[in-house]
Amino acid sequence: MAKKKKKTQLSSEGKTELAKAIAEKSQTFARTYANVEIKVGKFFRWISGWLDKLLFNQKHGKVVALILAVLFYVTFNSQGANFLENVKSAEDLGDFPVSQVLSNQAYEVSGLPETVKVRIIGDLTDIKSVKQQKNFKVIANMTDLTEGTHEVKLTTEAMPARVEVVLEPSTVVVTIKKKSIRRFTVGYDFVNRQQMDSIYDLGEPQLQQGEVLVRSDSDTLDKIAFVKALIKVDKDVKTDFETKANIVAYDADGNLMKVDIIPDTLKASVKVTKPSKDVPITLNPTGVIPNDKSIESYKLDKDHVTIYAKQSVLDNIDEIPITIPASTLTSDREISMPIIMPNGVTKISSNIANISIKLTDTKERVIKDVPIAFKNSIDGLNFTVAQGSSSSVDVTVKGAKDVISKIKKEELQVYVDLSKIEKAGTYEQPLIVEGKNKLATYVLKNGSVKVTATGSVADE
């Protein structure tokens, strides 16, 4: 059986000694803590003073600010970059062309859209890279397909693997047909002709060959209306030239057709000419001059002008008339009038004519027995003046004395316009009178005549 420990009893003196020892230790600890507190305070006051000198000193403050700015930039930029790398986004890139891949160029594909809409999904950095480079392609791969109708899935090429691509449409239905070859005659068109100097004209080009081969499916070949060589004209061209002309095909509506043309270019030789003609200017007053006056004479600052046009146009122009409202001529006067270019004329040497006009009293003269002519009769019908009507008329000529005295019968025309008579019968038709001299007016006492039509108009 274990013995119980005997409790130690402290005397009053022992208790007093113990209390003194504890008090001494407490005082020692307090002094030590106070010393540490003083030293720590001194350290922080030193740090604070040093920072004050560093931050609030103009020389050192700029250096500290730069260091802090660099630290903040590096910290936040790295965090921002990591954030952007982890953010997914979507972007519409718009319409992109579709490239077709065929194993045999002897086939024609229809139904393939020219473009599709492209949308990409991925990290912002990847999307930005794709938008900047745009070096990818949209592909319709038909290398394993033959004639017939097929559903083809569209794919992309050279797109980063981390980027998801959405195509609209993503699949298309196409028809593949075997191409045929047909021969076509080649026409021509001049491109940019309006830019060359209008005084020059282009002759009919001589092409390297007059026909080309066109390859496509039969349905497409049937729609070809014409094949043309497009000859580009330089704006400075003044002499004969040779050039390579692109060959293209059009349908009946003038739409460009996608076909294979062999050869697709031809050499073209073009002659450049400068056709022109000097023609006189004449005065042509319209209406009635007031106060019973007529033009006795007029004088132009230029009698002739040079006009430029195709030769076929020049051959039909013998003069350039200047029209003046007769009602404005109340006395002798000088006026400036525009010279109007006739249809087909591309350039004229002068656009303004200065005219000096002299008036005099109006006189009359009768020219007898001017024969009646027929114009614009329809094939199959024969015309004569009806029985009881005269085949000639008298014409009263009015104007200045010196003007009308020089007018001859041969310079007058009296005729009937028969263009509206389409079957046999007798008709009363108005007479039309004209004279070469525009300074005189011409009046018929009898303004109509009866004509007889015989025969019949052939059915078309």
C-alpha positions in Angstrom: 0.0 0.0 0.0 1.5 3.3 -1.1 2.4 5.8 1.4 0.8 9.3 1.3 3.1 12.2 0.6 3.6 14.5 3.4 2.5 18.1 2.8 5.1 20.7 3.3 4.1 23.6 5.4 5.7 27.1 4.8 6.4 29.3 7.7 5.5 32.9 7.7 9.1 33.9 7.0 9.2 31.6 4.0 6.1 33.2 2.6 7.6 36.6 2.9 10.8 35.6 1.1 8.7 34.1 -1.7 6.7 37.3 -2.2 9.9 39.4 -2.3 11.3 37.1 -5.1 8.2 37.4 -7.2 8.2 41.2 -6.8 11.8 41.4 -7.9 11.2 39.3 -11.0 8.1 41.4 -12.0 10.1 44.6 -11.7 12.9 43.1 -13.8 10.4 42.1 -16.5 8.8 45.5 -16.5 12.1 47.2 -16.9 13.0 44.9 -19.8 9.7 45.5 -21.6 10.1 49.2 -21.2 13.6 49.1 -22.7 12.3 47.0 -25.7 9.3 49.4 -26.2 11.7 52.4 -26.2 14.0 50.7 -28.7 11.1 49.7 -31.0 9.7 53.3 -30.8 13.1 54.7 -31.7 13.4 52.2 -34.7 9.9 53.2 -36.1 10.7 56.9 -35.6 13.9 56.4 -37.5 12.1 54.6 -40.3 9.4 57.3 -40.4 12.0 60.0 -40.6 13.9 58.2 -43.3 10.7 57.7 -45.4 9.8 61.4 -44.9 13.2 62.4 -46.2 12.8 60.0 -49.1 9.2 60.7 -50.1 9.1 64.4 -49.5 12.5 65.2 -51.0 12.0 66.5 -54.5 15.1 64.7 -55.7 14.3 61.2 -54.3 10.5 61.5 -54.6 10.6 61.1 -58.4 12.7 57.9 -58.2 10.3 56.4 -55.6 7.2 57.3 -57.7 8.8 55.7 -60.8 9.6 52.5 -58.8 6.0 52.3 -57.4 4.5 52.9 -60.9 6.6 50.1 -62.4 5.6 47.7 -59.6 1.9 48.6 -60.0 2.1 48.2 -63.8 3.8 44.8 -63.7 1.3 43.6 -61.0 -1.9 44.7 -62.7 -0.7 44.0 -66.3 0.1 40.4 -65.5 -3.2 40.0 -63.7 -5.0 41.6 -66.7 -3.2 39.4 -69.2 -4.1 36.3 -67.2 -7.7 37.6 -67.1 -7.9 38.2 -70.9 -6.4 34.8 -71.6 -9.1 33.1 -69.6 -12.1 35.1 -71.0 -14.1 33.5 -73.9 -15.7 35.8 -76.5 -17.5 35.6 -79.9 -16.9 37.8 -82.9 -18.7 38.0 -86.3 -16.2 38.3 -89.1 -18.7 38.9 -91.9 -18.8 37.3 -95.3 -15.9 35.2 -96.6 -15.5 33.7 -100.0 -15.9 29.9 -100.5 -13.1 28.1 -102.3 -14.1 24.9 -104.1 -11.7 22.0 -104.3 -12.2 19.5 -107.2 -10.1 16.6 -108.2 -11.1 17.0 -111.9 -11.5 20.3 -113.6 -13.7 18.7 -116.2 -16.6 19.0 -113.8 -18.8 22.1 -113.2 -20.3 22.9 -109.7 -23.6 24.8 -109.2 -25.3 25.7 -106.0 -22.2 26.7 -104.1 -22.6 30.1 -102.5 -20.0 32.7 -103.3 -19.7 33.7 -99.6 -20.7 32.4 -96.1 -20.9 34.2 -92.8 -18.1 33.4 -90.3 -18.4 33.6 -86.5 -15.5 32.7 -84.2 -15.4 31.8 -80.5 -12.3 31.8 -78.3 -10.0 33.8 -76.1 -9.8 37.5 -76.8 -6.2 37.3 -77.8 -6.8 34.5 -80.3 -9.8 36.4 -81.8 -7.7 39.5 -82.1 -4.9 37.5 -83.9 -7.4 36.0 -86.4 -9.0 39.3 -87.2 -5.6 40.9 -87.8 -4.2 38.2 -90.0 -7.3 36.9 -91.9 -5.3 34.3 -93.6 -7.8 31.4 -93.2 -10.0 30.0 -96.0 -13.5 28.5 -96.2 -13.3 25.3 -98.2 -15.8 23.2 -100.0 -13.9 19.9 -100.4 -15.4 17.9 -103.3 -12.4 15.8 -104.3 -14.2 12.5 -103.7 -17.5 13.4 -105.4 -18.6 12.7 -109.0 -21.6 13.8 -111.1 -24.9 14.2 -109.2 -26.3 16.2 -106.3 -24.4 16.1 -103.0 -24.5 17.7 -99.5 -21.1 19.2 -98.8 -19.9 20.3 -95.3 -17.9 23.5 -95.4 -14.7 23.6 -93.4 -11.9 26.2 -92.6 -8.2 26.0 -93.3 -5.4 27.7 -91.4 -7.6 28.6 -88.4 -6.0 28.3 -85.0 -7.0 25.1 -83.1 -8.0 27.0 -80.0 -10.7 28.9 -82.0 -14.1 27.5 -82.6 -15.6 28.4 -86.0 -19.3 28.7 -86.8 -20.2 28.9 -90.5 -23.6 30.0 -91.8 -24.5 28.0 -93.7 -22.3 25.1 -92.5 -23.4 22.7 -95.2 -24.6 23.3 -98.8 -26.3 21.2 -101.5 -24.4 21.3 -104.8 -24.9 19.8 -108.2 -21.8 18.5 -110.1 -22.0 18.1 -113.9 -19.5 17.2 -116.5 -18.4 20.0 -118.7 -18.8 20.2 -122.5 -16.9 22.3 -125.0 -18.5 24.6 -127.6 -17.1 27.1 -130.1 -18.2 30.7 -130.0 -17.5 33.8 -132.2 -15.8 36.6 -130.4 -17.1 40.2 -130.5 -15.4 43.1 -128.7 -16.0 46.0 -126.4 -13.7 49.0 -125.6 -13.2 49.6 -121.9 -12.6 53.2 -120.7 -13.1 54.6 -124.1 -14.8 57.6 -122.6 -11.5 58.6 -121.0 -9.6 59.2 -124.3 -9.6 62.5 -126.1 -12.9 62.8 -127.9 -11.3 64.0 -131.1 -9.9 60.5 -131.7 -11.8 57.5 -132.9 -11.1 53.8 -132.7 -11.4 51.6 -135.7 -12.7 48.0 -135.6 -10.0 45.9 -133.8 -8.2 43.0 -135.5 -8.3 40.0 -133.0 -5.7 37.3 -133.0 -8.5 34.8 -133.8 -12.2 35.1 -134.4 -13.4 32.2 -132.3 -12.7 30.6 -128.9 -13.7 27.4 -127.1 -15.9 27.7 -124.0 -16.1 24.8 -121.5 -19.0 24.3 -119.1 -22.0 22.1 -118.5 -24.6 22.0 -121.3 -27.2 24.1 -119.4 -24.7 26.9 -118.9 -23.5 26.8 -122.5 -27.0 27.2 -123.7 -27.4 30.4 -121.7 -24.4 32.1 -123.3 -25.6 34.9 -125.6 -22.3 36.4 -126.7 -18.6 36.2 -126.0 -16.5 39.4 -126.1 -12.9 40.6 -126.0 -12.6 43.5 -123.5 -10.0 45.9 -125.0 -8.7 48.4 -122.5 -8.1 51.9 -123.9 -5.5 54.1 -122.3 -6.7 57.7 -121.8 -3.6 59.1 -123.5 -3.9 57.0 -126.6 -3.4 58.9 -129.9 -1.9 56.3 -132.2 -2.5 52.7 -133.3 -1.9 50.2 -130.5 -1.8 46.5 -129.6 -2.9 45.0 -126.3 -4.0 41.7 -124.6 -7.8 41.5 -124.3 -9.6 39.4 -121.7 -12.3 37.2 -123.1 -15.6 37.0 -121.2 -19.0 35.4 -121.8 -22.4 37.0 -121.1 -26.0 35.8 -120.9 -28.9 37.5 -122.7 -29.3 40.0 -119.8 -25.7 41.0 -119.9 -24.6 39.1 -116.8 -21.1 37.8 -116.6 -20.9 34.0 -116.8 -18.4 31.8 -114.9 -17.1 29.5 -117.6 -13.7 28.3 -118.9 -12.6 30.1 -122.0 -9.8 28.8 -124.2 -7.8 30.9 -124.7 -8.9 33.4 -122.1 -6.9 36.3 -123.7 -6.4 37.4 -127.3 -4.0 39.9 -128.9 -6.0 42.9 -130.3 -4.7 45.5 -132.8 -6.6 48.8 -133.0 -6.2 51.7 -135.4 -6.7 55.2 -134.0 -8.0 57.9 -136.3 -8.8 61.6 -136.0 -11.8 62.1 -138.3 -12.9 65.7 -138.7 -14.8 68.0 -141.1 -15.0 71.8 -141.6 -18.7 72.8 -142.0 -20.3 76.2 -142.5 -22.5 77.9 -139.8 -25.9 79.0 -141.0 -28.6 81.1 -139.3 -32.1 79.6 -138.8 -34.6 82.0 -137.3 -37.8 80.3 -136.0 -41.2 82.1 -135.9 -42.1 85.5 -137.2 -40.0 88.7 -136.9 -42.1 91.5 -135.5 -43.1 94.7 -137.3 -43.2 93.0 -140.7 -39.4 92.9 -140.8 -37.1 90.3 -142.3 -33.3 89.6 -142.1 -31.5 91.3 -144.9 -28.1 90.0 -144.0 -26.0 88.7 -141.1 -22.4 88.4 -140.4 -20.6 85.8 -138.2 -17.3 86.1 -136.4 -16.5 82.7 -137.8 -18.0 81.2 -141.0 -17.0 77.6 -140.4 -16.3 75.2 -137.4 -14.4 72.0 -137.3 -16.4 69.0 -135.9 -15.1 65.6 -134.8 -17.0 62.4 -135.0 -17.1 59.0 -136.6 -16.7 59.2 -140.4 -20.2 57.8 -140.8 -21.6 60.7 -138.8 -19.5 63.3 -140.6 -20.7 62.1 -144.0 -24.3 63.2 -143.0 -23.5 66.7 -141.8 -23.1 69.6 -144.3 -23.8 72.6 -142.0 -24.3 73.6 -138.4 -27.5 75.7 -138.0 -27.8 78.2 -135.2 -31.5 78.7 -134.2 -32.7 82.2 -133.2 -36.2 83.0 -131.8 -37.4 85.5 -134.5 -39.6 87.3 -131.9 -36.5 88.7 -130.2 -35.4 90.5 -133.4 -37.0 93.9 -133.1 -34.1 95.9 -134.6 -30.6 95.6 -136.0 -28.5 93.9 -133.2 -25.4 91.9 -132.3 -25.9 88.7 -130.3 -23.9 85.7 -129.1 -25.5 82.3 -129.6 -24.3 78.8 -128.5 -23.3 76.4 -131.3 -25.1 73.1 -130.6 -23.3 69.9 -131.5 -25.3 67.6 -133.7 -26.0 64.0 -132.5 -22.9 61.8 -132.8 -20.4 64.7 -132.8 -17.9 64.3 -130.0 -16.2 67.7 -130.2 -16.5 71.0 -131.9 -13.8 73.7 -132.5 -16.0 76.5 -131.1 -19.1 76.6 -128.8 -20.1 80.3 -129.3 -20.8 82.4 -132.4 -21.1 86.2 -132.4 -23.7 87.3 -135.0 -24.4 90.8 -136.3 -28.0 91.0 -137.8 -29.4 93.6 -140.1 -33.2 93.9 -140.7 -35.3 95.4 -143.5 -38.9 95.5 -144.7 -40.5 92.2 -145.7 -41.3 91.7 -149.4 -43.1 88.9 -151.3 -42.5 86.9 -154.4 -44.6 84.1 -156.0 -42.8 81.1 -157.5 -45.2 79.2 -159.8 -45.7 75.6 -160.6 -43.6 73.9 -158.0 -44.1 70.2 -158.5 -45.7 68.1 -155.7 -43.6 65.1 -154.5 -44.4 62.0 -152.5 -42.4 60.8 -149.5 -42.5 57.8 -147.1 -44.9 55.7 -149.1 -45.5 52.1 -147.9 -44.3 49.2 -150.1 -47.0 47.7 -152.2 -49.0 51.0 -152.7 -48.7 53.3 -155.7 -49.7 57.0 -155.3 -50.8 59.7 -157.8 -52.5 63.0 -157.5 -56.2 62.4 -157.6 -58.1 63.3 -160.7 -59.2 67.0 -160.7 -56.2 68.0 -158.5 -53.1 69.8 -159.7 -49.7 68.1 -159.5 -48.0 71.4 -158.8 -48.6 74.5 -156.7 -47.6 78.1 -156.4 -45.4 79.1 -153.4 -45.3 82.6 -151.9 -41.8 83.5 -150.7 -41.5 86.2 -148.0 -38.4 88.0 -146.9 -35.9 90.7 -147.6 -35.9 91.8 -151.3 -32.3 90.8 -151.9 -32.9 87.4 -150.3 -36.1 86.3 -152.1 -34.8 87.5 -155.5 -32.1 84.9 -155.5 -34.3 81.9 -154.6 -34.9 79.4 -157.5 -37.7 77.0 -158.0 -35.2 74.1 -157.7 -34.4 75.1 -154.1 -38.1 74.5 -153.0 -39.7 71.3 -152.0 -43.4 70.7 -151.8 -44.4 67.2 -150.8 -46.9 64.9 -149.2 -46.0 62.6 -146.2 -47.7 59.2 -147.1 -46.4 57.2 -144.1 -49.9 57.0 -142.5 -51.7 55.6 -145.6 -51.8 51.8 -145.3 -54.4 50.8 -147.9 -55.8 51.7 -151.3 -58.2 54.7 -151.6 -58.4 58.5 -152.1 -57.1 60.7 -149.3 -56.8 64.5 -148.8 -53.4 65.1 -147.3 -51.6 68.3 -146.1 -48.8 69.7 -148.2 -45.4 70.5 -146.7 -43.2 73.2 -148.1 -39.5 73.7 -147.4 -36.7 75.9 -148.9 -33.0 75.9 -148.6 -32.7 79.6 -147.6 -33.7 79.9 -143.9 -33.9 83.7 -144.1 -37.2 83.5 -146.1 -40.5 82.0 -145.2 -42.6 79.9 -147.6 -46.4 80.0 -147.8 -48.9 77.8 -149.8 -52.2 79.3 -150.9 -53.6 75.8 -151.1 -52.4 73.7 -148.1 -53.7 70.3 -149.1 -54.1 67.9 -152.1 -56.0 64.8 -152.9 -54.0 61.6 -153.6 -55.1 58.2 -154.8 -53.5 55.0 -153.5 -53.7 51.8 -155.5 -52.3 48.3 -154.8 -52.1 46.5 -151.5 -49.8 46.0 -148.6 -48.3 42.5 -148.4 -49.0 40.6 -145.2 -46.0 40.2 -143.0 
